[in-house]
Amino acid sequence: MNNITTLLFDVGGTLITDDITGIFRRAPKLRSDALEVLSLLKEKYELHLATRYPLPLQEKILKDYQLEKIFKLIKETPPFMKPDYRFFIWLLDKIKIKPEAALMIGDQIEIDIIPAKSAGLKTMWLYQGDVNSFSLPQKAMPDWHVKTFKEIAEILL
C-alpha cells in the first residue's frame, strides 16, 4: 500500500447508490459511512473522480454531497471515456501520477476494473453481492474486493 498515493473513485454505484442521472427516478444517496471514510482517506491520499459523468454533473455531485474539499476535480473533458483504458492514462497524465501509484475504486468489473488494470492501476471492487457467484478471468480480477466504505478504510488506513 505504501506506494499508492492517489485514489480514483467511480461515482454512480460507488460513491452514490442509485443512478444519479435520474433514469431510475430514485433519490441518489451517498453510501453509508462514505463521507467519514473519505475525510480520513483525504489525510493520506489525493482523491479524484474517475467517471463518465460530464463536468457540470461532477461539480453538482461534489457540491450536493459536500465533497468539494475532499476531491480534486479535473476541469477538462477527457478525449476518452470509460471503459476505454486510455481514459485512465489521460487522467493519470493530467494529475501527474504513475499508474503504480494509483488505485481505482469502482463497482463495475467491465467499466471500472478491467480498463484500470489494463492501464496499470491497482483496483478495488466495491460490490455488495456474492463474489463467489462470479467466475472472473485473471484480467478482470480486482486486487481487493470490499463491500463497504468501512472495509476500504480498513485496507487503506
C-alpha positions in Angstrom: 0.0 0.0 0.0 2.8 2.4 0.7 3.4 3.2 -3.0 -0.2 4.2 -3.6 -0.6 8.0 -3.3 -3.8 8.6 -5.3 -7.3 7.1 -5.1 -9.7 7.3 -8.1 -13.4 6.8 -7.4 -16.2 5.9 -9.7 -19.4 7.9 -8.9 -22.6 6.0 -9.8 -22.8 2.8 -7.8 -19.6 3.5 -5.9 -19.8 6.9 -4.2 -23.5 7.3 -4.9 -26.0 4.4 -4.5 -28.6 4.5 -7.3 -28.3 6.2 -10.7 -27.5 10.0 -10.3 -28.8 10.7 -13.8 -32.4 10.0 -12.6 -33.1 7.2 -15.0 -34.5 5.1 -12.2 -36.2 8.0 -10.6 -34.9 7.3 -7.1 -33.2 9.8 -5.0 -29.5 9.0 -5.1 -27.7 8.8 -1.7 -24.1 9.0 -0.6 -23.1 5.5 0.5 -23.2 4.8 4.2 -20.0 5.9 6.1 -18.7 7.4 2.8 -18.2 11.0 4.0 -16.4 9.9 7.2 -14.1 7.5 5.4 -13.4 9.9 2.5 -12.4 12.6 5.0 -10.0 10.2 6.6 -8.6 9.0 3.3 -8.0 12.6 2.2 -5.5 12.9 5.0 -3.3 10.2 3.4 -4.2 10.2 -0.3 -5.1 12.5 -3.1 -8.6 11.8 -4.2 -10.1 12.2 -7.7 -13.2 11.2 -9.5 -12.9 8.8 -12.4 -16.3 8.9 -14.0 -18.1 9.1 -17.3 -20.3 11.9 -16.0 -19.9 15.3 -17.7 -18.1 18.0 -15.8 -21.2 20.0 -14.7 -22.7 16.9 -13.2 -19.4 16.1 -11.4 -19.4 19.6 -9.9 -23.0 19.3 -8.8 -22.3 15.9 -7.1 -19.4 17.4 -5.2 -21.4 20.3 -4.1 -24.6 18.4 -3.3 -22.8 15.8 -1.1 -20.3 18.3 0.5 -17.3 16.6 -1.3 -15.7 19.7 -2.8 -13.0 19.8 -0.1 -12.3 16.1 -0.4 -11.9 15.5 -4.2 -9.7 17.3 -6.6 -11.6 17.9 -9.9 -10.0 17.9 -13.3 -11.8 20.7 -15.2 -11.4 19.2 -18.6 -13.4 16.9 -20.8 -11.3 13.7 -21.4 -10.8 12.6 -25.0 -11.6 9.0 -24.0 -14.3 7.7 -21.6 -14.5 4.6 -19.5 -14.4 1.7 -20.3 -11.6 2.8 -22.7 -8.3 2.2 -20.7 -6.9 5.3 -22.3 -9.3 7.3 -20.1 -7.1 6.3 -17.1 -3.9 7.0 -18.9 -5.2 10.5 -19.8 -6.4 11.1 -16.2 -3.1 10.0 -14.7 -1.2 12.2 -17.1 -3.3 15.2 -16.0 -2.6 14.6 -12.3 1.0 13.6 -13.0 0.8 10.2 -11.3 2.3 7.0 -12.4 -0.1 4.0 -12.7 1.5 2.1 -9.9 0.8 5.0 -7.5 -2.9 4.9 -8.2 -5.8 2.8 -7.0 -9.2 2.7 -8.9 -12.2 2.0 -6.7 -15.3 1.1 -8.7 -18.4 -1.1 -8.7 -18.3 -2.4 -12.3 -15.9 -5.0 -13.5 -16.2 -4.2 -17.2 -16.3 -0.4 -16.9 -14.0 0.3 -13.8 -11.8 -2.7 -13.0 -10.7 -4.1 -16.4 -9.8 -0.8 -18.0 -8.0 0.4 -14.9 -6.0 -2.8 -14.7 -5.2 -2.5 -18.4 -3.7 0.9 -17.7 -1.5 -0.5 -14.9 -3.5 0.7 -11.9 -4.3 -1.3 -8.7 -8.0 -1.9 -8.4 -10.6 -2.3 -5.7 -14.1 -3.6 -6.4 -16.9 -2.3 -4.3 -19.5 -4.9 -4.7 -22.1 -6.0 -2.1 -23.2 -9.2 -3.8 -21.8 -12.7 -3.6 -18.4 -12.6 -5.3 -18.2 -16.4 -5.4 -21.1 -16.4 -7.9 -18.7 -14.9 -10.4 -16.1 -16.7 -12.5 -13.8 -13.8 -13.4 -10.9 -14.2 -15.8 -7.5 -13.1 -14.5 -7.6 -9.8 -16.4 -10.8 -8.9 -14.5 -9.7 -10.0 -11.0 -9.5 -6.9 -8.8 -6.6 -6.6 -6.3 -9.2 -6.2 -3.5 -12.9 -6.8 -3.0 -14.8 -4.8 -0.5 -18.5 -4.4 0.4 -18.4 -1.2 2.4 -16.6 2.1 2.8 -15.6 0.9 6.3 -13.7 -2.0 4.6 -12.0 0.5 2.3 -10.7 2.3 5.3 -9.5 -0.9 7.0 -7.4 -1.8 4.0 -6.1 1.7 3.1 -5.6 3.3 6.5 
